[in-house]
Amino acid sequence: MNELAARFKHNYGGFGLEVDLRLPAQGVSAIFGPSGSGKTTLLRLIAGLERATDGYLSVAGSVWQDAGSFVPTHARPLGYVFQDARLFPHLDVRRNLDYGMRRIPSAARRVALDGVIELLGIGSLMERKPDRLSGGEQQRVAIARALGVSPRLLLLDEPLAALDQARKQEVLPYLERLRDTLDIPMLYVSHAVDEVARLADHMLVLDGGRVVAQGSTIDLMARTDLPLSGDDAVGALIEGRIAGHDETYQLTTVDFSGGRLTLPRQARAVGERVRVRVLARDVSLTLTAQTGTSIINILPAQVTGIASAGPSQSLVSLDLGGTTLLARVTRKSVDALGLKPGLALHAQIKGVALVK
C-alpha cells in the first residue's frame, strides 16, 4: 500500500504525543502546528531517532516498527534534514556529499547525485567548506547530502527556520524542483503557513500532541476550526489555469472553478496549472456588486459559515461555485450586513498571490 501509516504513544518531559495517522507515500506532506505541538518529536519517531513504547510504523508496505520489531535508524531508507545544516566543517561540499553516498552500495543507489546537484544549483560550490557558504547554500547542500543516501522517504524538520526571509525565498524554488522532479515522498515539518501553501499537497495538523486534522492542503486551509485559522496569514488556496495575459496593463488572468482572477503579470504559459493564495484579510464583502472601484476581482459568492476569529473579528467561509474562500471581517460587519449561511453576496478580493 502506497502510504505511511503510524500510531505512536510517547511521553517525554511531561508532554505526551498520541497520534494515529495515514499519509500518502508520495509528494509533499506537511506536518503543521504551533511550537510545542509535537511536530519534531513525530518526525524523530518516524526516523527511529526516538522509540515510542507503544508504536507502529509502516512505509509503503514495509513495517519499520510494531510490537515485536524495531528497525534502527541506520537501517531505515530515509534522509533527514535538520533546522541547521549540520555539515562537517572540516570537509568541503564534495566530501560532505561523498559521506552520505558511502552509506549506500553502488547497486542500491536510486538517486543520481549529479542530477541532485544540478537541481539544487550547488555545482559551483563543490570545493568550498561550510564556513564559506551562505545559510541558504548550506541548507541546499544538506538536502543534497540527505538525498545522496537514495532515501525512500525524505524528512525535513523546519529546514528554513534558521534562515532570513531572503534566504528562504532562495531555497523554496529548489524544494519545489525536488518535489516536481524526484519520485521521493517528503514529510515537511513547519509552522509557517506560507511554506506549507507553496509546497504541500497533503497536510497533517498537530496541536497539543494530537492530530486535529489531516487531508488535502487546499481543504484544510479553508477550514475555520483549526489552529491555523487564528493566524493573520490564514487564507484560501485556489487551483486554476493561466487563461491569458494582458500585455498593455501587464496583468495575468487565472481561470478556476467559480470564476476568474486577475493578478500582476506572471511568467507562466497559457494553460499552465497554478495555485494562488488569497488571504482572508484581503477579502471584503458587499451585498451588491460595486462599480466605480479600483478593486478588479469582485466575484459572486454565498456564505457557508461564520466562525469567531477573536474578540472583534469573524472568519466567514464563502463558496465560489465549488471553490472555498475566506474573509476576515469585524463582528460589527457581520451584524450590519446580516451575514448568515446561504446569503448571496459579492467578495471583493484586494490581493492575490501566485504560490505554485
C-alpha positions as CSV (number, residue, x, y, z in Angstrom):
1,M,0.0,0.0,0.0
2,N,1.5,3.3,-1.1
3,E,1.0,5.2,2.2
4,L,2.7,6.0,5.5
5,A,0.7,4.6,8.5
6,A,1.7,5.4,12.0
7,R,0.4,5.0,15.6
8,F,2.5,6.3,18.4
9,K,2.0,6.8,22.1
10,H,5.1,8.6,23.5
11,N,5.7,10.5,26.7
12,Y,8.6,12.8,27.2
13,G,9.4,15.7,29.6
14,G,5.9,15.9,30.9
15,F,4.4,16.1,27.4
16,G,2.5,13.3,25.7
17,L,2.3,12.6,22.0
18,E,-0.6,10.3,20.9
19,V,-1.2,10.1,17.1
20,D,-2.8,7.8,14.6
21,L,-2.2,8.9,11.1
22,R,-2.1,7.9,7.4
23,L,-0.2,10.0,4.9
24,P,0.4,9.4,1.2
25,A,3.8,7.9,0.4
26,Q,4.2,10.4,-2.4
27,G,4.5,14.1,-2.9
28,V,5.0,16.5,0.0
29,S,3.0,16.1,3.2
30,A,3.3,19.0,5.7
31,I,3.3,18.3,9.4
32,F,2.0,21.7,10.7
33,G,1.3,23.1,14.1
34,P,2.4,25.7,16.7
35,S,5.6,25.4,18.6
36,G,5.4,22.6,21.1
37,S,2.7,20.7,19.3
38,G,4.9,17.6,18.8
39,K,6.0,18.1,15.2
40,T,9.7,17.4,15.6
41,T,9.0,14.5,18.0
42,L,6.8,12.9,15.5
43,L,9.4,13.2,12.8
44,R,12.1,11.7,15.1
45,L,9.8,8.8,15.9
46,I,9.3,8.2,12.2
47,A,13.1,8.4,11.7
48,G,13.7,6.0,14.6
49,L,15.8,8.6,16.5
50,E,13.3,8.1,19.4
51,R,11.4,5.0,20.2
52,A,7.8,5.1,21.4
53,T,7.0,2.4,24.0
54,D,3.7,1.9,22.0
55,G,4.3,2.3,18.3
56,Y,3.5,1.1,14.8
57,L,5.0,2.4,11.6
58,S,4.8,1.2,8.0
59,V,6.1,3.0,4.9
60,A,4.8,1.8,1.5
61,G,4.0,-1.6,2.9
62,S,7.4,-2.1,4.8
63,V,7.0,-2.3,8.6
64,W,9.6,-0.2,10.5
65,Q,8.1,-0.7,13.9
66,D,5.5,-2.8,15.6
67,A,5.0,-4.7,18.9
68,G,7.7,-7.2,18.1
69,S,10.2,-5.3,15.9
70,F,12.1,-2.0,15.6
71,V,14.2,-1.1,12.6
72,P,17.1,1.1,13.8
73,T,17.6,4.5,12.1
74,H,20.7,3.4,10.1
75,A,18.7,0.6,8.5
76,R,15.7,2.8,7.5
77,P,16.0,4.0,3.9
78,L,15.5,7.7,4.7
79,G,17.2,11.0,4.6
80,Y,16.9,13.7,7.3
81,V,17.4,17.4,7.0
82,F,17.6,19.4,10.3
83,Q,16.9,23.0,11.0
84,D,20.6,23.7,10.9
85,A,22.6,22.2,8.1
86,R,24.9,20.1,10.3
87,L,27.6,19.9,7.6
88,F,31.1,18.6,8.6
89,P,33.0,21.9,9.0
90,H,36.4,20.3,8.1
91,L,35.1,18.8,4.8
92,D,34.4,20.7,1.6
93,V,31.0,20.3,-0.1
94,R,32.1,17.4,-2.3
95,R,33.3,15.4,0.6
96,N,30.2,16.2,2.7
97,L,28.2,14.7,-0.2
98,D,30.5,11.7,-0.5
99,Y,30.0,10.9,3.2
100,G,26.3,10.3,2.6
101,M,26.8,8.3,-0.6
102,R,29.3,5.9,1.0
103,R,26.4,4.5,3.2
104,I,24.8,3.0,0.1
105,P,26.3,0.3,-2.1
106,S,26.5,1.3,-5.8
107,A,23.9,-1.3,-6.8
108,A,21.4,0.1,-4.4
109,R,21.6,3.8,-5.4
110,R,18.3,5.1,-6.8
111,V,19.2,8.8,-6.9
112,A,21.7,10.2,-9.3
113,L,23.7,12.6,-7.2
114,D,24.8,14.6,-10.3
115,G,21.2,15.3,-11.0
116,V,20.5,16.4,-7.5
117,I,23.5,18.7,-7.6
118,E,22.0,20.3,-10.7
119,L,18.5,20.5,-9.3
120,L,19.8,22.2,-6.2
121,G,22.2,24.5,-8.1
122,I,25.3,23.7,-6.0
123,G,27.6,22.6,-8.7
124,S,29.8,25.7,-8.3
125,L,30.2,25.1,-4.5
126,M,31.9,21.7,-4.6
127,E,35.3,22.9,-3.4
128,R,34.1,25.2,-0.6
129,K,33.9,24.4,3.0
130,P,30.7,25.2,5.0
131,D,32.1,28.4,6.5
132,R,32.3,29.9,3.0
133,L,28.7,29.2,2.2
134,S,25.6,31.3,2.9
135,G,22.8,29.8,5.1
136,G,20.7,29.1,2.1
137,E,23.7,27.3,0.3
138,Q,24.4,25.3,3.4
139,Q,20.8,24.0,3.5
140,R,20.8,23.1,-0.1
141,V,24.0,21.1,0.4
142,A,22.4,19.4,3.5
143,I,19.4,18.5,1.3
144,A,21.7,17.1,-1.4
145,R,23.6,15.0,1.2
146,A,20.3,13.6,2.6
147,L,19.3,12.6,-1.0
148,G,22.7,11.1,-1.6
149,V,21.7,8.0,0.5
150,S,18.9,7.3,-2.1
151,P,16.1,7.5,0.5
152,R,12.6,6.1,0.1
153,L,11.5,8.9,2.4
154,L,12.9,12.4,2.9
155,L,12.2,14.1,6.3
156,L,12.7,17.8,6.6
157,D,12.5,19.4,10.0
158,E,11.8,23.1,9.5
159,P,14.7,23.4,7.1
160,L,14.1,27.1,6.6
161,A,13.5,28.1,10.2
162,A,17.1,29.4,10.7
163,L,17.1,31.5,7.5
164,D,16.0,35.1,7.0
165,Q,13.3,35.9,4.5
166,A,15.6,36.4,1.6
167,R,17.4,33.1,2.1
168,K,14.0,31.3,2.5
169,Q,13.0,32.7,-0.9
170,E,16.3,31.5,-2.3
171,V,15.7,27.9,-1.1
172,L,12.0,27.4,-1.7
173,P,12.2,27.2,-5.5
174,Y,14.8,24.4,-5.2
175,L,12.5,22.4,-2.9
176,E,9.7,22.8,-5.5
177,R,12.1,21.4,-8.1
178,L,12.8,18.4,-6.0
179,R,9.1,17.9,-5.4
180,D,8.3,18.1,-9.1
181,T,11.2,16.0,-10.3
182,L,12.1,13.3,-7.8
183,D,9.8,10.4,-7.0
184,I,10.6,10.6,-3.3
185,P,7.9,11.3,-0.7
186,M,8.7,14.1,1.7
187,L,7.5,14.9,5.2
188,Y,7.9,18.6,5.7
189,V,7.7,20.0,9.3
190,S,6.7,23.7,9.5
191,H,4.8,26.2,11.5
192,A,4.9,28.7,8.5
193,V,1.6,28.7,6.6
194,D,3.2,30.3,3.5
195,E,5.7,27.4,3.2
196,V,3.0,24.8,3.5
197,A,0.8,26.6,1.0
198,R,3.6,26.6,-1.5
199,L,5.0,23.1,-1.1
200,A,2.5,20.7,0.3
201,D,-0.4,18.8,-1.3
202,H,-1.3,17.0,1.9
203,M,-1.3,18.3,5.4
204,L,-1.3,16.9,9.0
205,V,-2.2,19.4,11.7
206,L,-1.0,18.8,15.3
207,D,-2.0,20.6,18.4
208,G,-1.0,19.6,22.0
209,G,0.5,16.3,20.8
210,R,-2.7,15.2,19.0
211,V,-3.8,15.0,15.3
212,V,-6.6,17.5,14.9
213,A,-6.9,17.2,11.1
214,Q,-5.4,15.6,8.1
215,G,-6.2,15.9,4.4
216,S,-5.5,17.9,1.3
217,T,-3.8,21.2,2.0
218,I,-6.4,23.1,0.0
219,D,-9.3,21.6,2.0
220,L,-7.6,22.2,5.4
221,M,-6.5,25.7,4.8
222,A,-10.1,26.7,4.1
223,R,-11.4,25.4,7.4
224,T,-12.2,27.8,10.2
225,D,-12.0,25.3,13.1
226,L,-8.2,24.7,13.0
227,P,-5.3,26.3,14.9
228,L,-4.0,28.0,11.7
229,S,-7.3,29.9,11.5
230,G,-6.1,32.3,14.2
231,D,-3.0,33.3,12.2
232,D,-3.0,36.6,10.5
233,A,-1.8,34.8,7.4
234,V,-4.8,32.5,7.2
235,G,-6.3,32.3,3.7
236,A,-7.6,30.0,0.9
237,L,-5.7,28.2,-1.8
238,I,-7.2,28.1,-5.3
239,E,-6.1,25.9,-8.1
240,G,-6.6,27.0,-11.6
241,R,-5.0,27.6,-15.0
242,I,-3.4,30.5,-16.7
243,A,-6.1,31.9,-19.0
244,G,-4.2,34.7,-20.7
245,H,-2.0,37.8,-20.4
246,D,-2.8,41.5,-20.8
247,E,0.4,43.0,-22.1
248,T,-0.9,46.5,-22.1
249,Y,-1.6,46.6,-18.4
250,Q,0.9,43.8,-17.5
251,L,-1.8,41.5,-16.0
252,T,-2.4,37.8,-16.0
253,T,-5.8,36.0,-15.7
254,V,-6.4,32.7,-13.9
255,D,-9.5,30.6,-14.5
256,F,-10.7,28.4,-11.7
257,S,-13.9,26.6,-10.7
258,G,-16.1,29.5,-9.7
259,G,-14.6,32.4,-11.8
260,R,-11.6,34.2,-12.9
261,L,-8.9,36.1,-11.0
262,T,-6.6,38.9,-12.3
263,L,-3.2,39.4,-10.9
264,P,0.1,41.0,-11.8
265,R,1.8,39.7,-15.0
266,Q,3.2,36.2,-14.4
267,A,5.9,34.5,-16.5
268,R,3.7,31.4,-17.0
269,A,2.4,29.8,-20.1
270,V,-1.3,29.9,-21.1
271,G,-2.9,26.7,-19.9
272,E,-0.4,26.0,-17.2
273,R,-1.8,24.8,-13.9
274,V,-1.1,27.2,-11.0
275,R,-2.0,27.6,-7.3
276,V,-2.9,31.1,-6.0
277,R,-3.4,32.2,-2.4
278,V,-5.9,34.7,-1.2
279,L,-5.5,35.9,2.4
280,A,-8.7,36.3,4.4
281,R,-7.6,39.8,5.4
282,D,-7.6,40.8,1.7
283,V,-11.3,39.9,1.2
284,S,-14.1,42.3,1.9
285,L,-17.8,41.7,1.4
286,T,-20.6,43.6,-0.2
287,L,-24.3,42.8,-0.7
288,T,-24.3,44.2,-4.2
289,A,-21.6,44.2,-6.9
290,Q,-19.8,47.5,-6.7
291,T,-18.9,49.8,-9.5
292,G,-16.5,52.8,-9.6
293,T,-13.9,50.9,-7.5
294,S,-10.3,50.2,-8.0
295,I,-10.8,46.5,-7.0
296,I,-10.6,44.3,-10.1
297,N,-11.5,41.0,-8.6
298,I,-15.2,41.1,-7.5
299,L,-16.9,37.7,-7.6
300,P,-20.4,36.4,-6.6
301,A,-20.3,34.1,-3.6
302,Q,-22.5,32.5,-1.0
303,V,-21.9,32.4,2.8
304,T,-21.4,28.9,4.1
305,G,-20.3,29.5,7.6
306,I,-19.1,32.1,10.2
307,A,-16.6,31.5,12.9
308,S,-15.1,33.6,15.7
309,A,-11.6,35.0,15.0
310,G,-11.1,36.9,18.2
311,P,-13.0,39.4,20.3
312,S,-13.8,41.7,17.4
313,Q,-13.2,39.6,14.3
314,S,-15.1,36.9,12.4
315,L,-13.9,34.5,9.7
316,V,-16.5,34.0,7.0
317,S,-16.5,30.9,4.8
318,L,-17.7,31.5,1.2
319,D,-18.5,29.3,-1.7
320,L,-17.5,30.5,-5.2
321,G,-19.0,27.8,-7.4
322,G,-17.3,24.9,-5.7
323,T,-14.2,26.8,-4.5
324,T,-13.9,28.0,-0.9
325,L,-12.8,31.5,0.0
326,L,-12.3,33.0,3.4
327,A,-12.9,36.6,4.5
328,R,-11.9,38.2,7.8
329,V,-14.4,40.9,8.8
330,T,-15.4,42.6,12.0
331,R,-18.3,41.2,14.1
332,K,-19.9,44.6,13.6
333,S,-19.8,44.0,9.8
334,V,-21.4,40.5,10.3
335,D,-24.4,42.1,12.0
336,A,-24.6,45.2,9.7
337,L,-24.7,43.0,6.6
338,G,-26.9,40.4,8.1
339,L,-24.4,37.6,7.2
340,K,-25.7,34.1,7.6
341,P,-25.2,30.8,5.8
342,G,-27.0,30.8,2.4
343,L,-26.7,34.5,1.9
344,A,-25.7,35.6,-1.6
345,L,-23.3,38.5,-1.9
346,H,-20.0,39.5,-3.6
347,A,-16.4,39.0,-2.5
348,Q,-14.0,41.9,-3.2
349,I,-10.5,40.5,-3.4
350,K,-7.8,43.1,-2.9
351,G,-4.8,40.8,-3.2
352,V,-3.9,37.6,-5.0
353,A,-0.5,35.8,-4.9
354,L,0.7,33.1,-7.1
355,V,2.3,30.3,-5.0
356,K,2.8,27.5,-7.4
